[in-house]
Amino acid sequence: MPRFIFYTDLHLWDKAPVNRVDDYGECVQNKLQDVYNFAAKWDVDAVLFGGDFCNRPRLFDYTMITNAARTVNGCFSGDRQISTYAIIGQHDLVGYRVENYDQSTLHFVEAFSSAWHTITTPIKFGDVTVHPAHVNKDPRTVKPTGQGINVLISHWLLHPDANVPFSTTPISEMVDKGWDLVLSGDLHNGFDPIMIGKTTFANPGAIARREIGDCRTIRCFLVEIDKGIHVSSLILPSQKSPDEIWRDQTVTSFLSDTKEDARSNIGDGYNGRFVDSLQQFAVERQDVWSQIEDAAKPVLSESAFSYLMSVKK
Ligand SMILES: [Mn+2]
């Protein structure tokens, strides 16, 4: 019976999040290699990916892109190349639009990788049918089509608790809809496998740690389907301890630290890490801008909209 590795939210990127002190890009690449080493070791039928390959749609570090593609393509069990079947997360979409997928670095990786397949229709592995639900697709609207075991991969904020923050969907709304297994990404904290009714839900959490103080143990899932669904965690060996990657656990001390740095540099035209961090924040909030753009365009006059867009530059 089929066996898979599932991982999600890689967020490959050449710049580190504010407050990270290690080489973020190298760290993510190493963890990607860990995932594919597991895939080879466990002789899986396929690797499944839950969305957000890059942190933003276009990465321009060609060494990093090449290395990631080599890792994906270099995964073999004997002579058999192990394929990856993937869905798209919002971070791999220019303007968060699925129709812009071909403008992304992930699409470029796919175009030159024999092993990578971003899927738009269900794919079968014996009795098991794996269905894709890209970020724009509410998983509650997808219907299982297979006769045997039905698996859904979804980039959606599915949450195990009934009382969840706005914009997240409790998994209870997907119980007994014909799914045997729902594997999700997007919610970076993830949650342990839980079976409700006949459905098992699981999210291993993001490969990348991008929020200050994210002290999770980074893992992917081994999914074994044999008279039932078995999901177990595989801990990525190359990950570093939180102490090695975070500058400090509090934003307040970071800000006072960098303000001090800024003051000490006044006069020579360089304001140090404080300015660097603000600039990086401005770059990272482009994601927010694309949401504003989507929301504002239908309701604003052309002149008001173009004024709004001019402010972001
Ligand atoms: Mn993500």
Boltz pocket constraint, residues with backbone or C-beta under 6 A from the ligand:
constraints:
  - pocket:
      binder: B
      contacts: [[A, 9], [A, 11], [A, 51], [A, 52], [A, 89], [A, 91], [A, 186], [A, 188], [A, 206]]
      max_distance: 6.0
